[in-house]
């Protein structure tokens, strides 16, 4: 594989970019990224196409092309290059969550310099921002609410808790911000051997990354080793009608500032169950749809026992049930309503719908094949 930076003169409008990219990116083993304001292009080739023939195809469209120095050495206002150093090993890490920072600290401990690449606005990944930390805070609040009505102490009056979801959420987010600062931001600020680069990373070859950034700029990173710690995103099932509704994933469920009167949960994993129980204990009516049984990949006795406990708390659980069609109707003066038709012939209605059917790795846009990494479908 080879890469080459080009100066492209003659582009008169942003649509010129699409014309050049369409002409070359349709060729086997050829990828070009064109930047209109700077009149630049980055060419990556894994096939048999020659540089001369590709330049010819661009010039056939009326542009003038100049070959610049090797992209692995060039540094312009458009391209910043973070390169390896003969005296110090360079490790590039895609992602800024707990796994990424653990790897970064270990690499620095061994004498390396580290570049951490993050596509999102804030660092810290799923766990501290929209996963482990906020979910455990919410679960703790729900547990305390549950104990007010269900405890075995004769000398303490049982009472229905009064829930202020907005205040709970504000306290939860304050703690999330504190932990992100302590566990991530302060590490960056205090460790000169760890550098943060914001943008979306993709491999050019086994030693090179391109990080696409704002305003058409990008940074080229050349490293000795790479760690992919890019996390995962919710899997959204292909249920007819679902995409047209304002459904929740775990992210929205953890950051919602109101409690739905009736919440339907699709999923039977740990995340589905813990959020379903939390909302149940905070006062929502909850119906859960399980494709098979609860926690089907665990010991069957665990799922069976949880099924019994959750139903005893008031949750409605529909085993071996899937949503066949989903629709949503907006309310005139109140929140809208979801309607689910199930594979067992039931019609269910709710104020909110949570999809918690698993997560998939954030690797689709990394161009891992360019680095020689084979992945499953």
C-alpha positions in Angstrom: 0.0 0.0 0.0 1.1 3.6 -0.6 -0.2 7.0 0.2 0.4 10.4 -1.5 -0.6 13.9 -0.8 -1.7 16.0 -3.8 -2.2 19.7 -4.5 -5.4 20.0 -6.6 -5.9 23.4 -8.4 -8.9 24.4 -10.3 -11.7 23.5 -7.8 -14.3 26.2 -7.9 -16.9 25.0 -5.4 -17.4 22.3 -2.8 -19.2 20.0 -5.2 -15.9 19.6 -7.1 -14.9 17.4 -4.1 -17.7 14.9 -4.7 -16.8 14.6 -8.4 -13.2 13.8 -7.8 -13.9 11.4 -4.9 -16.7 9.6 -6.9 -14.4 9.1 -9.9 -11.4 7.6 -7.9 -13.2 5.9 -5.0 -15.0 3.8 -7.4 -11.8 2.1 -8.5 -10.6 -1.1 -6.8 -8.1 -0.4 -4.0 -8.3 3.4 -4.4 -9.4 5.9 -1.8 -9.0 9.7 -2.0 -10.2 12.3 0.5 -10.4 15.8 -1.0 -10.4 19.1 0.9 -11.9 21.9 -1.1 -10.9 25.1 0.9 -7.2 24.0 1.0 -7.2 22.5 -2.5 -5.6 19.3 -1.2 -6.2 15.6 -1.5 -4.9 12.5 0.3 -4.6 9.4 -1.9 -4.4 5.9 -0.4 -3.9 2.9 -2.8 -3.8 -0.8 -2.1 -4.5 -2.0 -5.7 -2.6 -2.0 -8.9 -3.4 1.6 -10.0 -0.4 3.8 -10.6 0.0 7.4 -9.4 0.3 8.6 -13.0 -3.0 7.0 -14.1 -4.8 8.3 -11.1 -3.5 11.9 -11.6 -4.6 11.6 -15.2 -8.2 10.8 -14.1 -8.3 13.9 -11.9 -6.8 16.1 -14.7 -9.3 14.7 -17.2 -11.9 16.5 -15.2 -10.1 19.8 -15.8 -8.0 20.1 -12.6 -4.3 20.6 -12.2 -2.5 18.2 -9.9 0.9 18.6 -8.2 2.5 15.8 -6.3 3.7 16.9 -2.9 6.3 15.3 -0.7 5.6 11.9 0.9 2.6 12.3 3.2 4.4 10.6 6.0 6.8 13.5 6.2 4.6 16.4 5.1 3.2 19.0 7.6 1.0 21.8 6.4 -1.9 23.8 7.8 -4.2 21.0 6.6 -2.2 18.0 7.8 -0.6 17.6 11.2 1.7 14.6 11.6 2.3 12.8 14.9 5.2 10.5 14.1 7.3 7.8 15.7 10.6 8.6 17.3 13.7 6.4 17.1 14.4 6.9 20.8 10.9 6.4 22.2 8.2 3.9 21.3 5.0 5.5 20.2 1.6 3.9 21.0 -1.6 5.2 19.5 -4.9 4.3 21.2 -8.3 4.7 19.6 -10.8 5.5 22.3 -10.6 7.3 25.7 -12.5 5.0 28.0 -11.2 2.9 31.0 -9.5 0.3 28.8 -7.8 3.0 26.7 -6.5 4.9 29.8 -5.3 1.7 31.5 -3.4 0.8 28.4 -2.0 4.4 28.1 -0.7 4.4 31.7 0.9 1.0 31.3 2.6 2.1 28.0 3.9 5.3 29.7 5.1 3.2 32.6 7.1 1.1 30.1 8.7 4.2 28.6 6.4 4.9 25.6 4.7 8.1 24.5 1.0 7.8 23.9 -1.5 9.4 21.6 -5.1 8.9 22.6 -7.7 9.5 19.9 -11.3 10.3 20.8 -14.2 11.1 18.3 -16.7 12.3 20.9 -16.8 15.8 22.6 -15.9 14.4 26.0 -13.4 11.8 27.1 -14.0 8.8 29.4 -15.9 6.4 27.2 -19.1 4.6 28.1 -18.4 3.5 31.7 -18.0 6.9 33.4 -20.3 8.9 31.2 -23.3 6.7 30.1 -22.7 3.3 31.6 -21.4 1.8 34.8 -21.2 4.9 36.9 -24.5 6.6 36.2 -26.4 3.3 36.1 -25.1 2.3 39.6 -26.0 5.7 41.0 -29.5 5.3 39.5 -29.8 1.8 40.8 -28.7 2.9 44.3 -31.4 5.6 44.3 -34.0 3.1 43.2 -32.9 0.6 45.9 -33.3 3.3 48.6 -36.8 4.1 47.2 -37.7 0.5 47.3 -36.5 0.0 50.9 -38.9 2.8 52.1 -41.8 0.5 51.2 -40.2 -2.9 51.6 -38.2 -3.5 54.8 -38.5 -5.8 57.8 -38.0 -3.3 60.6 -41.0 -3.0 62.8 -39.9 0.3 64.3 -39.7 2.2 61.0 -42.9 3.2 59.2 -43.2 2.0 55.6 -44.1 4.8 53.2 -44.3 5.4 49.5 -41.3 7.4 48.4 -41.7 10.9 46.8 -39.4 10.9 43.8 -37.9 14.0 42.2 -36.2 12.7 39.1 -34.7 16.0 38.1 -32.9 16.3 41.4 -31.7 12.7 41.2 -30.4 13.3 37.7 -28.6 16.5 38.7 -26.8 14.7 41.6 -26.0 11.8 39.3 -24.5 14.0 36.7 -22.4 16.0 39.2 -20.8 12.7 40.4 -20.2 11.6 36.8 -18.4 14.9 36.1 -16.3 14.6 39.2 -15.2 11.1 38.4 -14.4 11.9 34.8 -12.3 14.8 35.9 -10.5 12.7 38.5 -10.0 9.5 36.5 -9.4 11.0 33.0 -9.0 14.7 32.6 -6.4 15.1 35.4 -4.4 12.2 34.1 -4.1 14.0 30.7 -3.3 17.3 32.4 -0.6 15.8 34.6 1.1 13.4 32.2 3.2 15.0 29.4 3.7 11.6 27.7 -0.1 11.2 26.9 -1.5 13.5 24.2 -5.2 13.7 23.2 -6.2 14.1 19.6 -9.9 14.8 18.9 -11.4 13.2 15.7 -12.5 10.0 14.0 -9.6 7.6 13.3 -9.2 5.2 10.4 -6.2 3.1 9.3 -4.2 3.9 6.2 -1.9 1.0 6.7 -0.4 -1.1 9.6 1.6 1.9 10.9 -0.5 4.9 10.0 -3.8 6.4 11.1 -5.7 9.4 9.6 -7.8 11.3 12.2 -10.5 13.3 10.5 -11.2 16.5 12.3 -13.3 19.7 12.1 -13.2 22.1 9.2 -11.8 19.6 6.8 -8.6 19.2 8.7 -7.0 15.9 9.7 -4.0 14.6 11.6 -1.8 11.8 10.4 -0.5 9.5 13.2 2.4 7.2 12.6 3.0 4.8 15.5 4.9 1.6 16.5 1.9 0.0 18.1 -1.9 0.5 18.2 -4.5 -0.3 20.8 -8.2 -0.4 19.6 -10.3 0.5 22.6 -13.2 2.2 20.8 -16.0 0.7 22.9 -19.4 -0.4 21.7 -22.8 1.1 20.7 -26.4 -0.2 21.3 -27.7 -2.8 18.8 -31.0 -1.6 17.4 -33.1 -4.5 16.1 -34.8 -4.3 12.7 -38.4 -4.1 13.9 -40.8 -2.5 11.5 -41.7 1.0 12.6 -39.1 1.3 15.3 -36.8 3.8 13.6 -39.7 6.3 13.2 -40.3 6.4 17.0 -38.5 8.3 19.8 -37.3 5.1 21.6 -34.7 5.1 24.3 -31.4 3.2 24.4 -29.6 2.8 27.8 -28.1 6.3 27.2 -31.5 8.1 27.2 -32.8 5.9 30.0 -30.0 7.0 32.2 -30.3 10.7 31.4 -34.1 11.2 31.2 -35.4 13.7 33.7 -38.9 12.3 33.9 -40.4 9.0 34.9 -42.7 7.4 32.3 -46.0 6.1 33.7 -45.5 2.9 31.7 -42.2 1.7 30.3 -41.8 -1.2 27.9 -38.4 -2.8 27.8 -37.2 -4.9 24.9 -34.3 -7.1 26.0 -33.4 -9.6 28.7 -29.7 -8.9 29.3 -28.1 -7.5 32.4 -28.5 -3.9 31.2 -32.2 -4.5 30.3 -33.0 -6.0 33.7 -31.2 -3.5 35.8 -32.7 -0.5 34.1 -36.2 -2.1 34.1 -36.0 -2.8 37.8 -34.7 0.7 38.5 -37.6 2.4 36.8 -40.0 0.0 38.4 -38.7 0.9 41.9 -38.8 4.6 41.1 -42.5 4.3 40.3 -43.0 3.4 36.6 -45.1 0.5 35.5 -42.7 -1.8 33.6 -43.4 -4.5 31.0 -40.4 -6.5 29.7 -40.3 -8.5 26.5 -37.8 -11.3 26.4 -37.0 -13.1 23.1 -36.3 -16.3 25.1 -35.9 -16.3 28.8 -34.1 -13.9 31.2 -30.3 -14.0 31.0 -30.5 -17.0 28.7 -26.7 -17.2 28.4 -26.2 -17.6 32.1 -27.1 -20.5 34.4 -30.8 -21.2 33.9 -31.4 -21.0 37.6 -30.2 -17.4 37.7 -32.7 -16.3 35.1 -35.5 -18.3 36.7 -34.9 -16.8 40.2 -34.7 -13.3 38.8 -37.9 -13.8 36.9 -39.6 -14.7 40.2 -38.1 -11.8 42.1 -39.0 -9.1 39.4 -42.5 -10.4 39.1 -42.9 -10.3 42.8 -41.9 -6.6 42.7 -44.6 -5.9 40.1 -42.9 -6.2 36.8 -44.8 -7.9 33.9 -42.5 -10.2 32.0 -43.4 -11.7 28.7 -41.0 -14.6 27.9 -40.6 -15.9 24.3 -42.2 -12.7 23.0 -40.9 -10.3 20.4 -42.2 -7.0 19.0 -43.5 -7.5 15.5 -44.5 -3.9 14.6 -44.0 -0.7 16.6 -45.7 2.6 16.1 -45.8 6.0 17.9 -48.5 8.6 18.1 -47.8 12.1 19.4 -50.1 13.5 22.0 -51.7 16.9 21.7 -51.3 18.0 25.3 -49.2 15.2 26.7 -46.5 12.8 25.8 -47.2 10.4 23.0 -47.9 6.7 23.1 -46.1 3.7 21.8 -48.0 0.7 20.4 -46.4 -2.7 20.0 -47.9 -5.7 18.3 -46.2 -8.9 19.5 -45.5 -12.2 18.0 -47.9 -13.8 20.5 -50.8 -11.6 19.2 -50.8 -9.0 22.1 -51.2 -5.3 21.6 -49.2 -3.3 24.2 -49.2 0.5 24.8 -46.7 2.5 26.8 -45.4 6.0 27.4 -41.8 5.1 26.6 -39.9 2.3 25.0 -36.4 1.1 26.0 -34.3 -0.9 23.5 -31.7 -2.9 25.4 -30.8 -5.8 23.1 -27.0 -5.8 23.3 -24.1 -3.8 22.0 -21.8 -4.1 19.0 -18.1 -2.9 18.7 -17.4 0.6 17.3 -15.0 -0.8 14.7 -17.0 -0.4 11.5 -15.4 2.9 10.4 -11.8 2.1 11.4 -10.8 0.6 8.1 -9.2 -2.3 9.9 -8.6 -4.1 6.7 -6.1 -1.5 5.7 -4.0 -2.5 8.7 -4.4 -6.2 7.8 -6.8 -7.0 10.6 -9.6 -9.5 9.7 -12.9 -9.1 11.5 -16.1 -11.1 11.7 -19.3 -9.9 10.2 
